[in-house]
């Protein structure tokens, strides 16, 4: 089968500030899904490659590294891709591996899962460190202070070894980034955070723009009902009105707004039609009035370290909650 050349060019790319970094397509496919179904993930990645996705986001904790790697290998066999270099693959270091001596072995395990020689981007998943085996949620009593300096040095080593073309962080506030920038010889290329019209992250975006840190948005469509309280993006009346006026879907309006902020969208869909739709945001624009209306949408953060990242049992003793990602904007 011929390579989907035209679709592959669908997402514009952004240059990252790390030396060896490859340009990042500004829409990527998120792969997190609970419960995980291996074949469904593999098939969804293949469908995504077919419609033109070239940027894939995974994490050790999602369990989707293996199906993503299998799909990439299959796409190469089928001729949907000519080479691994056509893909941009991101993975993330879990909290239990956020210890200086565990960073490199964890990346090696990720690469084994992916059956790849390198990842394009390796992120510290959370500014949180726990003792014990990898698990989700973490146990609060396992939390210990994160050694920002030595963990970041270990991340830099991953890049120097060529096992990660770029390194960065996820769920970091400006205060966490201050800690990394104070010690970094390679500054983080990316901060991936919850970001959408209902959680716009204005302060963090301005901070990152000043320091050349590219921002990527997870939950660009409001996520998968992570807090059990519906979806402030897909159910937004404001976005629905704009979508109607522009002849687009609510999802496309949300993704277009994020793109116009210079932010990369990591959007999860396992449905081929919706995957295709999520790439069709580059040949039209929002109006000034649309942007104003979106700026007025009430703000609500869904993913909180205190609610989702840690189990509720046990006392939260060893980490100052202010160190976690719960104080924002
Ligand atoms: P599905 O996989 O069935 O398409 P986020 O990326 O913010 O985490 O949001 C993902 C949620 O939005 C998923 O439940 C996904 O479901 C759904 N979704 C993804 N793309 C679209 C779209 N274009 N229109 C409507 N829902 C979408």
Boltz pocket constraint, residues with backbone or C-beta under 6 A from the ligand:
constraints:
  - pocket:
      binder: B
      contacts: [[A, 30], [A, 218], [A, 219], [A, 220], [A, 221], [A, 222], [A, 223], [A, 224], [A, 234], [A, 249], [A, 251], [A, 252], [A, 266], [A, 267], [A, 268], [A, 269], [A, 270], [A, 271], [A, 274], [A, 275], [A, 277], [A, 278]]
      max_distance: 6.0
